[in-house]
Amino acid sequence: MDEESRSLTERLRQESGASVVYERLMATGDLNALAGVLTAPGQPLWARELAAFRLGVAGDRRAFEALVLLLNHRDPQRCASAAHALARLGDPRTARAAAALATNELRVAYALHPIRLLVALRAPEAVPALITTLARRLRPHDPYRRVALACVEGLGALGDERGRAVLNEALAHPPLAAAAAGALKRLPKQ
């Protein structure tokens, strides 16, 4: 069990009060039973998250919609777990959904994990989404420095020339300058 899975299972065990339902969801190998949790009325959030995570890690695309909703949740731990499962899901819609979440200015406070997911996927949508999001964060007194820093680091990791202009702009912002300089070094030589 990887660290993200361990963290999720412990967090959800606590949320569920170590209930019988939690233990049953953890123990089952029946993907249909897990998928049923996603559509059954009255299920608690922890149960839906656990079912979606387990389905996603198993590559079952029935988890996609639930995982995308969790990727945009106000709780960073839920976002991180959803990103982890989406990265393993292998659904071709994932990058487009993550790009939409990363560039949604109304939900920018929750864009950190969609940005990291885009970088991990190395999808065609990643660089344009990171450029758009970072450019918006370069306004004076923008409160989302962690999102901006994730974009800078992601553009460096992706090493795509299209990020050069916005990374050069980021150099003028002291909290981003060192990371932007490092990211620029990772781009192909001009």
Secondary structure, DSSP 8 states (H G I E B T S, - for coil): --HHHHHHHHHHHHHHTS-HHHHHHHH---HHHHHHHHHSTT--HHHHHHHHHHHHHTT-GGGHHHHHHHHT-SSHHHHHHHHHHHHHH--TTHHHHHHHHHT-GGGGGG-HHHHHHHHHHT-TTHHHHHHHHHHHHTSTT-S-HHHHHHHHHHHHHHT-GGGHHHHHHHTTSHHHHHHHHHHHHHS---
